[in-house]
Amino acid sequence: MVTNVTSTSASSQQQQAAQTGSAQENRSLSSDFNTFIRMLTTQAKYQDPLEPLDSSEYAAQLAQFSMVEQQTKTNDMLTALVEKLGATDMAKLSSWIDKQARAVAPANFVGAPVTVSPAPLAAADKAYLVVRDAQGEIVDRYQVPVSAEPVVWTGKESDGSEREHGLYSFTIQSYKADELLLDEAAAVYHTVREAQVENGEVILILDGGQAILASMVTAVRANS
């Protein structure tokens, strides 16, 4: 499980702070730019006709003028880009909320059946779904088809009663001639409750409090 994540609200505050600093810097540059123009105009207006401004010095001041102007325009463009990217990132994060994401992670059983996506070995002639509780104890094990078709774990005891609510993990055991070839974690669908950003990575908080990287998700579907 991933910990120490930064929420989208904290990320938004950091963006706002960065934009505020950029705006203040831009206002400062704009003020310097206007001051420079007034000084250059005044200097040209009141120069001594008998000792006019040296052409090389004038060219240097014009070059400075061009640099200040370009810096002001660049800052305007950067500010607009930051605002656009910030809006895009927030839109991407919000698109995860209340979706069902398929990933290898413990499922939060609260009474509803859990959809499991098995991936048994093609060479296997038998496959079993193994269910473990939060303590790692096996609570269920039964044979499933040697296929990638989804299977459903109902969460029911043998007498039909409902198992204890909580986190359960799933593995698929692949057998051939009674020999265990592979015991591999199986992906399940989880409802996404929150999306966060940490060091440039999108982290999804699932309905049971589990945290996974968005890069671990192999499928997304609408919440039924």
C-alpha positions as a Markdown table, in Angstrom:
| # | Residue | x | y | z |
|---|---|---|---|---|
| 1 | Met | 0.0 | 0.0 | 0.0 |
| 2 | Val | 1.2 | 3.5 | -0.9 |
| 3 | Thr | 1.4 | 6.0 | 2.0 |
| 4 | Asn | 2.3 | 9.6 | 2.6 |
| 5 | Val | 0.4 | 10.9 | -0.3 |
| 6 | Thr | -0.5 | 14.6 | -1.0 |
| 7 | Ser | -4.2 | 15.4 | -1.6 |
| 8 | Thr | -5.4 | 17.3 | -4.6 |
| 9 | Ser | -6.3 | 20.2 | -2.4 |
| 10 | Ala | -2.7 | 20.6 | -1.2 |
| 11 | Ser | -1.6 | 20.3 | -4.9 |
| 12 | Ser | -4.1 | 23.0 | -5.8 |
| 13 | Gln | -2.7 | 25.3 | -3.0 |
| 14 | Gln | 0.8 | 24.8 | -4.4 |
| 15 | Gln | -0.4 | 25.7 | -7.9 |
| 16 | Gln | -2.1 | 28.8 | -6.6 |
| 17 | Ala | 1.0 | 29.9 | -4.7 |
| 18 | Ala | 3.1 | 29.3 | -7.8 |
| 19 | Gln | 0.7 | 31.3 | -10.0 |
| 20 | Thr | 0.6 | 34.1 | -7.4 |
| 21 | Gly | 4.4 | 34.3 | -7.4 |
| 22 | Ser | 4.5 | 34.3 | -11.2 |
| 23 | Ala | 1.9 | 37.1 | -11.4 |
| 24 | Gln | 3.9 | 39.2 | -8.9 |
| 25 | Glu | 7.1 | 38.7 | -10.8 |
| 26 | Asn | 5.3 | 39.6 | -14.1 |
| 27 | Arg | 3.9 | 42.8 | -12.6 |
| 28 | Ser | 7.4 | 43.7 | -11.4 |
| 29 | Leu | 8.8 | 43.1 | -14.9 |
| 30 | Ser | 6.0 | 45.1 | -16.5 |
| 31 | Ser | 6.7 | 48.0 | -14.1 |
| 32 | Asp | 10.4 | 47.9 | -14.9 |
| 33 | Phe | 9.6 | 47.7 | -18.6 |
| 34 | Asn | 7.4 | 50.9 | -18.4 |
| 35 | Thr | 10.0 | 52.7 | -16.3 |
| 36 | Phe | 12.7 | 51.8 | -18.9 |
| 37 | Ile | 10.6 | 53.2 | -21.7 |
| 38 | Arg | 10.1 | 56.5 | -19.9 |
| 39 | Met | 13.7 | 56.8 | -19.1 |
| 40 | Leu | 14.8 | 56.1 | -22.6 |
| 41 | Thr | 12.3 | 58.6 | -24.1 |
| 42 | Thr | 13.3 | 61.3 | -21.6 |
| 43 | Gln | 16.9 | 60.7 | -22.3 |
| 44 | Ala | 16.4 | 61.1 | -26.1 |
| 45 | Lys | 14.2 | 64.2 | -25.6 |
| 46 | Tyr | 16.6 | 66.2 | -23.4 |
| 47 | Gln | 20.0 | 65.1 | -24.9 |
| 48 | Asp | 22.5 | 67.9 | -25.7 |
| 49 | Pro | 22.3 | 68.6 | -29.5 |
| 50 | Leu | 26.0 | 69.4 | -29.3 |
| 51 | Glu | 26.8 | 66.1 | -27.6 |
| 52 | Pro | 24.2 | 63.7 | -28.9 |
| 53 | Leu | 23.9 | 60.2 | -27.4 |
| 54 | Asp | 26.5 | 57.9 | -28.7 |
| 55 | Ser | 25.1 | 55.5 | -31.4 |
| 56 | Ser | 26.7 | 52.4 | -29.8 |
| 57 | Glu | 25.3 | 53.3 | -26.4 |
| 58 | Tyr | 21.9 | 54.0 | -27.9 |
| 59 | Ala | 22.0 | 50.6 | -29.7 |
| 60 | Ala | 22.9 | 48.9 | -26.4 |
| 61 | Gln | 19.9 | 50.5 | -24.7 |
| 62 | Leu | 17.6 | 49.4 | -27.5 |
| 63 | Ala | 18.9 | 45.9 | -27.1 |
| 64 | Gln | 18.1 | 46.1 | -23.4 |
| 65 | Phe | 14.7 | 47.4 | -24.2 |
| 66 | Ser | 14.1 | 44.4 | -26.5 |
| 67 | Met | 15.3 | 41.9 | -23.8 |
| 68 | Val | 12.9 | 43.4 | -21.2 |
| 69 | Glu | 10.0 | 43.3 | -23.7 |
| 70 | Gln | 10.7 | 39.7 | -24.6 |
| 71 | Gln | 11.0 | 38.6 | -21.0 |
| 72 | Thr | 7.6 | 40.2 | -20.3 |
| 73 | Lys | 6.0 | 38.4 | -23.2 |
| 74 | Thr | 7.6 | 35.1 | -22.1 |
| 75 | Asn | 6.3 | 35.4 | -18.6 |
| 76 | Asp | 2.8 | 36.1 | -19.9 |
| 77 | Met | 3.0 | 32.9 | -22.0 |
| 78 | Leu | 4.4 | 30.8 | -19.0 |
| 79 | Thr | 1.6 | 32.0 | -16.7 |
| 80 | Ala | -1.1 | 31.1 | -19.3 |
| 81 | Leu | 0.6 | 27.7 | -19.8 |
| 82 | Val | 0.7 | 26.9 | -16.0 |
| 83 | Glu | -3.0 | 27.8 | -15.6 |
| 84 | Lys | -3.9 | 25.6 | -18.6 |
| 85 | Leu | -1.9 | 22.6 | -17.3 |
| 86 | Gly | -3.3 | 23.0 | -13.8 |
| 87 | Ala | -6.9 | 22.9 | -15.1 |
| 88 | Thr | -6.0 | 19.8 | -17.2 |
| 89 | Asp | -4.5 | 18.0 | -14.3 |
| 90 | Met | -7.5 | 18.6 | -12.1 |
| 91 | Ala | -9.8 | 17.4 | -14.8 |
| 92 | Lys | -7.8 | 14.2 | -15.2 |
| 93 | Leu | -7.9 | 13.6 | -11.5 |
| 94 | Ser | -11.6 | 14.2 | -11.2 |
| 95 | Ser | -12.3 | 11.7 | -14.1 |
| 96 | Trp | -11.2 | 8.8 | -11.8 |
| 97 | Ile | -13.7 | 9.5 | -9.1 |
| 98 | Asp | -16.5 | 6.9 | -8.7 |
| 99 | Lys | -15.1 | 4.8 | -11.6 |
| 100 | Gln | -14.3 | 1.1 | -11.1 |
| 101 | Ala | -10.6 | 0.4 | -11.7 |
| 102 | Arg | -9.2 | -3.0 | -12.2 |
| 103 | Ala | -5.9 | -3.7 | -10.4 |
| 104 | Val | -4.1 | -6.2 | -8.3 |
| 105 | Ala | -5.0 | -5.1 | -4.8 |
| 106 | Pro | -7.1 | -6.4 | -1.9 |
| 107 | Ala | -10.8 | -5.9 | -2.5 |
| 108 | Asn | -13.1 | -4.3 | 0.1 |
| 109 | Phe | -16.0 | -6.8 | 0.6 |
| 110 | Val | -19.1 | -5.1 | 2.0 |
| 111 | Gly | -21.7 | -7.7 | 1.0 |
| 112 | Ala | -21.7 | -7.2 | -2.8 |
| 113 | Pro | -20.1 | -9.9 | -5.0 |
| 114 | Val | -16.5 | -9.2 | -6.1 |
| 115 | Thr | -15.5 | -9.5 | -9.8 |
| 116 | Val | -12.2 | -11.2 | -10.2 |
| 117 | Ser | -10.1 | -11.2 | -13.4 |
| 118 | Pro | -8.2 | -14.5 | -13.5 |
| 119 | Ala | -5.1 | -15.1 | -15.7 |
| 120 | Pro | -4.3 | -18.8 | -15.5 |
| 121 | Leu | -1.5 | -20.3 | -17.5 |
| 122 | Ala | -2.5 | -21.5 | -21.0 |
| 123 | Ala | -0.6 | -24.7 | -20.3 |
| 124 | Ala | -2.7 | -25.5 | -17.2 |
| 125 | Asp | -5.5 | -28.1 | -17.2 |
| 126 | Lys | -7.0 | -26.9 | -13.9 |
| 127 | Ala | -7.2 | -23.6 | -12.1 |
| 128 | Tyr | -8.4 | -22.6 | -8.6 |
| 129 | Leu | -9.5 | -19.3 | -7.2 |
| 130 | Val | -7.9 | -18.8 | -3.7 |
| 131 | Val | -9.3 | -16.2 | -1.4 |
| 132 | Arg | -7.4 | -14.9 | 1.7 |
| 133 | Asp | -8.6 | -12.5 | 4.4 |
| 134 | Ala | -6.7 | -9.5 | 5.7 |
| 135 | Gln | -4.6 | -11.8 | 8.0 |
| 136 | Gly | -3.5 | -13.9 | 5.0 |
| 137 | Glu | -5.6 | -16.9 | 6.0 |
| 138 | Ile | -7.3 | -18.9 | 3.2 |
| 139 | Val | -11.1 | -18.6 | 3.6 |
| 140 | Asp | -12.2 | -20.0 | 0.2 |
| 141 | Arg | -10.8 | -22.1 | -2.6 |
| 142 | Tyr | -12.6 | -23.6 | -5.5 |
| 143 | Gln | -12.0 | -24.6 | -9.1 |
| 144 | Val | -12.6 | -22.1 | -12.0 |
| 145 | Pro | -12.4 | -22.4 | -15.8 |
| 146 | Val | -8.9 | -22.2 | -17.3 |
| 147 | Ser | -9.9 | -18.9 | -19.0 |
| 148 | Ala | -9.4 | -15.2 | -18.7 |
| 149 | Glu | -13.2 | -14.7 | -18.4 |
| 150 | Pro | -14.1 | -12.9 | -15.2 |
| 151 | Val | -15.4 | -14.9 | -12.2 |
| 152 | Val | -17.5 | -13.7 | -9.3 |
| 153 | Trp | -16.8 | -14.4 | -5.7 |
| 154 | Thr | -20.1 | -14.0 | -3.8 |
| 155 | Gly | -18.5 | -13.8 | -0.3 |
| 156 | Lys | -20.9 | -16.4 | 1.1 |
| 157 | Glu | -20.1 | -19.1 | 3.6 |
| 158 | Ser | -21.1 | -22.7 | 2.8 |
| 159 | Asp | -24.3 | -22.3 | 4.8 |
| 160 | Gly | -25.2 | -19.2 | 2.7 |
| 161 | Ser | -24.3 | -16.7 | 5.4 |
| 162 | Glu | -22.3 | -13.6 | 4.5 |
| 163 | Arg | -18.6 | -13.5 | 5.4 |
| 164 | Glu | -17.2 | -10.8 | 7.6 |
| 165 | His | -16.8 | -7.5 | 5.8 |
| 166 | Gly | -13.2 | -6.3 | 5.1 |
| 167 | Leu | -10.3 | -6.6 | 2.7 |
| 168 | Tyr | -9.8 | -9.9 | 0.8 |
| 169 | Ser | -7.1 | -10.8 | -1.7 |
| 170 | Phe | -7.3 | -13.2 | -4.6 |
| 171 | Thr | -4.9 | -15.5 | -6.4 |
| 172 | Ile | -5.2 | -18.0 | -9.2 |
| 173 | Gln | -3.4 | -21.3 | -8.9 |
| 174 | Ser | -2.6 | -23.0 | -12.2 |
| 175 | Tyr | -2.2 | -26.8 | -12.2 |
| 176 | Lys | -1.2 | -29.4 | -14.8 |
| 177 | Ala | -1.5 | -33.0 | -13.9 |
| 178 | Asp | -1.9 | -32.1 | -10.2 |
| 179 | Glu | 1.4 | -30.1 | -10.3 |
| 180 | Leu | 1.2 | -26.5 | -9.2 |
| 181 | Leu | 2.6 | -24.4 | -12.1 |
| 182 | Leu | 1.9 | -20.9 | -10.8 |
| 183 | Asp | 0.2 | -19.1 | -7.8 |
| 184 | Glu | -0.4 | -15.5 | -9.1 |
| 185 | Ala | -2.3 | -12.6 | -7.7 |
| 186 | Ala | -5.5 | -11.8 | -9.6 |
| 187 | Ala | -6.9 | -8.4 | -10.4 |
| 188 | Val | -10.3 | -7.2 | -9.1 |
| 189 | Tyr | -12.5 | -4.2 | -9.7 |
| 190 | His | -12.4 | -1.4 | -7.1 |
| 191 | Thr | -14.4 | 1.8 | -6.7 |
| 192 | Val | -12.2 | 4.9 | -6.7 |
| 193 | Arg | -13.1 | 7.4 | -4.0 |
| 194 | Glu | -10.2 | 9.9 | -4.3 |
| 195 | Ala | -7.4 | 10.8 | -6.6 |
| 196 | Gln | -4.2 | 12.4 | -5.3 |
| 197 | Val | -0.8 | 13.5 | -6.7 |
| 198 | Glu | 2.6 | 12.7 | -5.2 |
| 199 | Asn | 5.9 | 13.5 | -6.9 |
| 200 | Gly | 4.1 | 13.6 | -10.3 |
| 201 | Glu | 2.4 | 10.2 | -9.8 |
| 202 | Val | -1.4 | 9.9 | -9.7 |
| 203 | Ile | -2.4 | 7.8 | -6.7 |
| 204 | Leu | -5.9 | 6.4 | -6.4 |
| 205 | Ile | -7.6 | 5.8 | -3.0 |
| 206 | Leu | -10.0 | 2.9 | -3.2 |
| 207 | Asp | -13.2 | 2.3 | -1.3 |
| 208 | Gly | -11.5 | 0.3 | 1.4 |
| 209 | Gly | -8.8 | 2.8 | 2.0 |
| 210 | Gln | -6.2 | 1.0 | -0.2 |
| 211 | Ala | -3.9 | 3.2 | -2.2 |
| 212 | Ile | -2.5 | 2.2 | -5.6 |
| 213 | Leu | -0.7 | 3.9 | -8.4 |
| 214 | Ala | -2.8 | 4.8 | -11.4 |
| 215 | Ser | -0.2 | 3.0 | -13.6 |
| 216 | Met | -1.3 | -0.3 | -11.9 |
| 217 | Val | -4.8 | 0.0 | -13.4 |
| 218 | Thr | -5.4 | -2.3 | -16.3 |
| 219 | Ala | -9.1 | -1.5 | -17.0 |
| 220 | Val | -11.7 | 1.1 | -16.0 |
| 221 | Arg | -15.5 | 0.9 | -16.2 |
| 222 | Ala | -18.5 | 2.8 | -15.0 |
| 223 | Asn | -19.7 | 2.1 | -11.4 |
| 224 | Ser | -22.8 | 0.0 | -11.6 |
